[in-house]
Amino acid sequence: MISLTVEGGIWTATINRPEKANSLTGAMLRDLAEIVERAGREGARCLVLTGTGRVFSAGADLDEVRAGLATDPVWERLSGAIAALPCLTIAALNGTLAGGAMGMALACDLRLAVPGAKFFYPVMKLGFLPQPSDVPRLVGLVGASRAAMILMAGQKVEATEALVWGLVDRVVEPDVLLPTSHALAADSGVATPDHARAIKRMVWQ
């Protein structure tokens, strides 16, 4: 349910479970983590994360949440692996992003979203804590008060508002989402890995 294409140094990992709103099982999360870790080992120039259908991901699969997936360390393994990549990382959000799936997008360098996307992380009403690294990354992007709007007040943020907040970096139409993502990777594709690594370190230090 995770597919991978590699073209010109751009690795595109796609969540492909649209009949379940791309909800994530433990196996899918492990597959994603393994792809990201492999991208680091094999010198990917850019990693793009996207989904099929109208939802990027509804978060954890509810059946597996009942079996403990919400507190599984695989979430932090995945977001940590994304953050550690020395190349450009882009979340190409083809639709709504919810729950624990927020972590992989927050760990990316850039986030693009389609106009109809919504963003929410309903941990307060569900009785779970957010993943540990998600909170400082969210606060770093939108500030503490707006992070509280999402995490504590349970607000769903529309794409246009998310752009103003800094949660997403660009809103683009669905038919150009992946082409735009790949175009943003053009400079990374010609830079040496050491050069890309050095610039990324300067940006995120």
Order of alpha helices (4+ residues) and beta strands (2+ residues): beta-beta-alpha-beta-beta-alpha-alpha-beta-beta-alpha-beta-beta-alpha-alpha-alpha-beta-alpha-beta-alpha-alpha-alpha
